[in-house]
Amino acid sequence: MPIPGLVDPVPTPRDITPREDGRVDLLGLPRQRIAELFEAAGLDAKAAKLRGKQVFHWLYHRGVTDFEAMTDIAKTMRPWLAERFVIGRPEVVLSQHSSDGTRKWLLKTADGHEFEMVFIPDADRGTLCVSSQVGCTLNCRFCHTGTMRLVRNLTPGEIVGQVMLARDALGEWPKGSMAGLDDDEDEGGYSADGRLLTNIVMMGMGEPLYNFDNVRDALKLVMDGDGLALSKRRITLSTSGVVPMMVKCGEEIGVNLAVSLHAVSKDVRDEIVPINRKYGLEELLQACADYPGASNARRITFEYVMLKDKNDSDEDARELVRLIKQFKLPAKVNLIPFNPWPGAIYECSSPERIKRFSDIVFEAGISAPVRTPRGRDIDAACGQLKTAAQKLSRAELDRLAEEKQAALG
């Protein structure tokens, strides 16, 4: 089994995916970069800066995708912008609703690659699970996404575009609308008055810290007070343990950290999370102890998938407690019942075993809630994301696209 590493088939870093029509997609770009592009296209520096500020506001604060809607930009300037630039969104290939209200979207990039995002509503919050790569290079053996090959890193625009799409769906923009996004607006009871997007987790497809620059740049737009304006305390980045990038993540992004731990011994973690062969448990936990901003108020979350007879014994629970206390970690543990998928070699621990494991950790003074599986019926639960295009024939996808178009009139 290959040891995971920094892999991106694109030879040079890119913040924009080239389009066939030659226009530049502004989605995912900060004010300064937008102004630079405007100046390169022929505006003088002063005008480029002004237009960049205006477009940035319409783009991220108002959610507008059409230059004609930017009413404070001169009518003569709008066609000039539209000829050279575009405000994109990832294409929605398929939208699915779970019986529990969870939603999953299959999305497509401008160059034809597919990836997924998931929205999970709760009574007091709405969480968007965002992908950072098309595929994954980590090969975690309990994870369906890990059976895919890594195609490429997502750009900042493709990452922040997922948040924009969710805001489109939830009607969170001024005069927001769901028109054109969902197959069935009424299913699940969502509306502009319903549950809104309050939290973001970088826990979708891919390892965020293997696409650090693009993830950082996208999240800066999400956190920008003049942009999407979501507090960093409401954003969590999940890593399988890319130790050299963890401190950098704390320093340059500053969001909450979650770590896919899943085992407390070298042999078991080597098996189910192969990156452990590169960065071992002790090294990983020390990086957690060193994570900037970690405190009792901002605890590190350890994700722990419960696998029958693999990592779920009383001894495993006690060793987990010992390690957390040894490294003096301000931590909580999310216990995740294993979500099955075709071909998986593991089974989920029994409810009784999971409760016993949780009780041992709780009794040691460490929070260890059991995560309720969400979206299992549409393969949207933790560890299940794998592009649905691989499960649907081309004919089936074409039929779904035709039905969607017909429904929109």
C-alpha positions in Angstrom: 0.0 0.0 0.0 1.5 3.4 -1.0 2.5 5.8 1.7 0.4 8.9 1.2 2.1 12.2 0.3 1.5 15.5 -1.3 0.1 14.5 -4.7 -1.5 16.8 -7.3 -1.3 15.8 -11.0 -1.5 19.5 -11.9 2.2 20.5 -12.3 1.9 24.1 -11.2 -0.4 25.5 -8.5 -3.5 27.2 -9.8 -6.1 29.5 -8.3 -8.3 29.4 -11.4 -9.4 26.6 -13.6 -9.0 27.6 -17.3 -12.4 27.9 -19.1 -13.0 26.9 -22.7 -14.5 30.3 -23.5 -11.4 32.1 -22.3 -13.1 34.1 -19.7 -11.7 34.2 -16.1 -13.8 32.9 -13.3 -13.7 35.4 -10.4 -15.1 33.0 -7.8 -12.6 32.2 -5.1 -10.4 35.3 -5.7 -9.7 38.0 -3.1 -10.2 41.7 -3.7 -6.5 42.3 -4.6 -6.4 39.5 -7.2 -9.7 40.7 -8.8 -8.3 44.2 -9.1 -5.1 42.9 -10.6 -7.0 41.0 -13.3 -9.1 44.1 -14.0 -6.0 46.1 -14.4 -4.4 43.5 -16.7 -7.5 43.6 -18.8 -7.1 47.3 -19.4 -8.5 49.3 -16.6 -6.2 51.9 -14.9 -5.1 51.1 -11.4 -7.6 53.4 -9.6 -10.6 52.1 -11.6 -9.4 48.5 -11.2 -9.3 48.9 -7.4 -12.7 50.5 -7.2 -14.3 47.9 -9.5 -12.6 45.1 -7.7 -14.1 46.3 -4.4 -17.5 46.6 -5.9 -17.4 43.1 -7.6 -16.1 41.5 -4.4 -19.1 42.9 -2.4 -21.6 41.7 -5.0 -19.9 38.3 -5.3 -19.5 37.3 -1.7 -21.9 39.5 0.3 -24.9 39.5 -2.1 -24.3 36.2 -3.9 -24.8 37.7 -7.4 -23.7 35.7 -10.4 -24.6 38.2 -13.2 -22.7 41.4 -13.7 -26.0 43.0 -14.9 -27.3 42.7 -11.4 -24.5 44.9 -10.0 -26.5 48.1 -9.9 -23.7 50.4 -8.6 -21.5 49.6 -11.6 -22.1 51.7 -14.7 -24.3 50.1 -17.4 -21.5 50.5 -20.0 -19.0 48.7 -17.8 -21.1 45.6 -17.2 -20.9 44.2 -20.7 -17.1 44.8 -20.6 -16.9 42.7 -17.5 -19.2 40.0 -18.9 -17.0 39.6 -22.0 -13.9 39.0 -20.0 -15.0 37.5 -16.7 -17.6 35.1 -15.3 -18.9 34.4 -11.8 -19.2 30.6 -11.7 -20.6 28.0 -9.5 -19.8 24.3 -9.5 -22.4 22.6 -11.8 -25.0 20.6 -9.9 -25.1 17.1 -11.5 -27.4 15.5 -9.0 -29.2 16.6 -5.8 -30.3 14.1 -3.2 -32.4 14.3 -0.1 -32.1 11.9 2.8 -35.1 10.8 4.8 -33.5 12.5 7.9 -33.2 15.9 6.1 -29.5 15.6 5.0 -28.8 16.7 1.5 -26.0 15.6 -0.8 -25.0 17.3 -4.1 -22.9 15.8 -6.8 -21.0 18.7 -8.3 -18.9 19.1 -11.5 -15.9 21.5 -12.1 -15.5 23.5 -15.3 -13.1 20.9 -16.6 -15.5 18.0 -16.0 -14.3 16.5 -12.6 -17.0 15.4 -10.1 -17.0 15.8 -6.3 -19.6 15.9 -3.5 -20.8 18.1 -0.7 -23.3 17.4 2.1 -25.6 19.7 4.2 -26.6 18.3 7.6 -29.5 20.2 9.4 -29.9 20.0 13.2 -32.3 21.7 15.5 -29.9 24.5 16.3 -27.5 24.5 13.4 -26.9 23.7 9.8 -23.5 22.2 8.9 -22.0 22.1 5.4 -19.4 19.3 4.8 -17.0 20.7 2.2 -14.6 18.8 -0.1 -11.0 19.9 -0.8 -9.9 17.4 -3.5 -11.4 15.4 -6.3 -10.7 11.9 -4.8 -8.2 11.3 -2.1 -4.7 10.0 -1.7 -4.8 8.7 1.9 -6.3 5.2 1.4 -7.9 5.0 4.8 -9.3 1.5 4.8 -12.7 2.2 6.5 -13.4 5.2 4.1 -15.2 4.9 0.8 -13.6 8.1 -0.5 -10.2 6.5 0.1 -11.0 3.9 -2.6 -11.0 6.6 -5.3 -7.8 7.8 -7.0 -6.8 11.4 -6.4 -7.6 13.4 -9.6 -6.6 16.8 -8.5 -6.8 19.5 -5.8 -9.9 21.8 -5.9 -9.2 25.5 -6.5 -10.2 28.2 -4.0 -13.2 29.0 -6.2 -14.3 25.3 -6.3 -14.0 25.1 -2.5 -15.8 28.4 -1.7 -18.2 27.7 -4.5 -19.6 24.9 -2.4 -20.5 27.4 0.4 -22.0 29.7 -2.2 -24.2 26.9 -3.6 -25.4 26.1 -0.1 -26.3 29.7 0.5 -28.1 29.7 -2.9 -30.1 26.6 -1.7 -31.0 28.1 1.7 -32.0 31.5 0.3 -29.4 33.2 2.5 -28.6 35.9 0.1 -30.7 39.1 0.0 -33.8 38.0 -2.0 -32.4 34.5 -2.1 -34.0 31.8 -4.1 -33.7 28.0 -4.6 -34.8 28.2 -8.2 -32.6 26.1 -10.4 -30.7 24.3 -7.7 -32.9 21.5 -6.4 -34.9 18.8 -8.0 -37.7 19.2 -5.5 -37.9 22.5 -3.5 -40.5 21.2 -1.1 -38.9 18.0 0.0 -37.4 18.3 3.5 -39.2 21.5 4.2 -36.4 23.9 3.4 -37.0 27.5 2.7 -35.4 30.9 3.2 -37.1 30.9 6.6 -35.8 27.4 7.6 -32.5 26.1 8.8 -29.6 28.2 7.7 -25.9 27.4 7.1 -24.2 28.1 10.5 -21.1 25.8 10.5 -18.6 24.5 8.0 -16.5 21.4 8.3 -13.7 20.6 5.9 -14.5 16.9 6.2 -15.6 16.1 2.6 -13.6 14.4 -0.1 -9.8 14.8 0.2 -7.2 15.7 2.9 -7.4 19.5 3.4 -3.8 19.8 4.5 -2.6 18.3 1.2 -4.2 21.2 -0.5 -3.3 23.8 2.1 -2.9 27.0 0.1 -6.2 26.6 -1.7 -8.1 25.6 1.4 -6.5 28.6 3.3 -7.4 31.1 0.6 -11.0 29.8 0.3 -11.6 29.9 4.1 -10.2 33.4 4.3 -13.0 34.4 2.0 -15.5 32.6 4.1 -14.2 34.3 7.2 -13.8 37.8 5.7 -16.2 40.3 7.4 -16.9 41.9 4.0 -17.3 38.4 2.4 -19.2 35.4 3.7 -18.5 36.6 7.2 -18.6 33.2 9.0 -16.6 33.2 12.3 -13.5 31.0 12.4 -15.0 29.4 15.6 -17.7 27.9 13.4 -15.3 26.3 11.0 -13.6 23.0 11.6 -10.8 21.5 9.5 -10.3 17.7 9.7 -7.0 16.1 9.0 -5.9 12.5 9.1 -2.6 13.7 10.6 -0.4 15.7 8.2 1.8 16.7 11.0 4.1 19.2 9.2 1.1 21.3 8.2 -0.8 21.4 11.5 0.9 24.3 13.2 0.8 26.2 9.9 -2.9 25.6 9.8 -3.4 27.0 13.3 -1.2 30.1 12.5 -2.5 30.9 9.0 -6.1 29.8 9.1 -6.9 29.6 12.9 -10.0 27.4 12.6 -11.0 24.5 14.9 -9.0 21.3 14.5 -10.4 17.8 14.2 -8.1 14.8 13.9 -9.1 11.5 12.4 -7.5 9.3 15.1 -9.5 6.0 14.9 -6.9 3.9 16.7 -4.6 4.1 19.7 -2.0 1.5 18.8 0.6 1.7 16.0 -0.4 -1.6 14.4 -4.1 -0.8 14.1 -3.6 2.8 13.0 -1.0 1.7 10.5 -3.7 -0.6 9.0 -6.7 1.7 8.9 -5.1 5.1 8.6 -1.9 4.5 6.5 -0.5 8.0 7.0 0.4 6.8 10.5 3.3 5.0 8.9 4.7 8.4 7.9 3.6 10.4 10.9 3.2 8.2 14.0 0.8 8.6 16.9 3.3 10.2 19.3 4.3 12.8 16.6 0.6 13.4 15.8 -0.4 14.0 19.4 2.5 16.3 20.1 1.4 18.3 17.0 -2.1 18.5 18.6 -0.6 19.7 21.9 1.3 22.4 19.9 -1.7 23.5 17.9 -2.1 27.3 18.2 -5.2 28.4 19.9 -6.2 25.1 21.4 -7.7 25.5 24.8 -10.6 24.2 27.0 -12.8 26.7 25.2 -11.5 25.5 21.8 -10.9 21.8 22.2 -9.4 19.6 19.6 -11.8 17.0 18.3 -10.6 13.4 17.9 -12.7 11.5 15.4 -12.9 7.8 16.2 -14.8 5.4 13.9 -16.1 2.4 15.8 -15.0 -0.9 14.1 -16.1 -4.2 15.5 -13.3 -6.2 17.2 -10.7 -3.8 15.7 -10.5 -0.6 17.9 -13.4 -0.8 20.2 -12.3 -2.7 23.3 -12.3 -1.4 26.9 -8.5 -1.5 26.7 -8.6 0.8 23.6 -10.9 3.2 25.5 -8.5 3.3 28.4 -5.5 3.8 26.2 -7.3 6.7 24.4 -7.8 8.4 27.8 -4.2 7.8 28.8 -2.8 9.3 25.6 -5.1 12.4 25.9 -4.0 12.9 29.5 -0.3 12.2 28.8 -0.2 15.0 26.2 -2.4 17.3 28.3 -4.7 17.8 25.4 -7.8 20.0 25.6 -9.9 17.4 23.7 -13.2 15.8 23.1 -13.8 12.5 21.2 -16.5 12.0 18.6 -17.4 8.3 18.4 -18.6 7.5 14.9 -20.5 4.3 14.2 -19.0 2.8 11.1 -21.1 3.6 8.0 -21.1 0.6 5.7 -20.4 0.7 2.0 -20.1 -2.0 -0.7 -16.9 -3.9 -0.4 -16.0 -2.6 3.1 -14.0 -5.2 5.1 -15.1 -3.9 8.5 -18.3 -4.0 10.5 -19.8 -1.5 12.9 -19.4 -2.1 16.7 -22.6 -3.0 18.5 -24.5 -0.2 20.2 -23.7 -1.8 23.5 -20.0 -1.8 22.8 -20.1 1.8 21.6 -21.9 2.9 24.8 -19.4 1.0 27.0 -16.5 2.7 25.1 -18.1 6.1 25.5 -18.8 5.5 29.2 -15.2 4.7 29.9 -14.0 7.9 28.2 -16.7 10.0 29.9 -15.9 8.7 33.3 -12.3 9.9 32.8 -13.7 13.4 32.4 -13.4 13.6 28.6 -16.5 14.3 26.5 -17.2 11.3 24.2 -20.6 11.7 22.5 -21.7 9.2 19.9 -22.4 10.8 16.5 -25.8 10.0 15.1 -25.3 8.6 11.6 -26.9 11.0 9.1 -27.7 10.6 5.4 -26.9 6.8 5.2 -29.7 6.2 2.8 -28.0 8.5 0.2 -24.4 7.5 1.0 -23.8 10.9 2.6 -22.7 9.8 6.0 -19.1 10.0 7.4 -16.7 7.9 5.3 -19.3 7.3 2.5 -18.6 10.1 0.1 -17.6 8.8 -3.4 -18.9 10.5 -6.5 -22.3 9.1 -7.4 -21.3 9.2 -11.1 -19.4 6.1 -10.5 -22.6 4.3 -9.4 -24.9 5.7 -12.1 -24.6 4.9 -15.8 -24.2 7.8 -18.3 -27.7 7.1 -19.5 -29.1 7.4 -16.0 -27.3 10.7 -15.4 -28.6 12.0 -18.8 -32.1 11.0 -17.8 -31.8 12.8 -14.4 -30.5 15.9 -16.1 -33.4 15.9 -18.6 -35.9 15.5 -15.8 -34.3 18.3 -13.9 -34.4 20.6 -16.9 -38.1 19.7 -17.6 -39.0 20.5 -14.0 -37.5 23.9 -14.4 -39.5 24.6 -17.5 
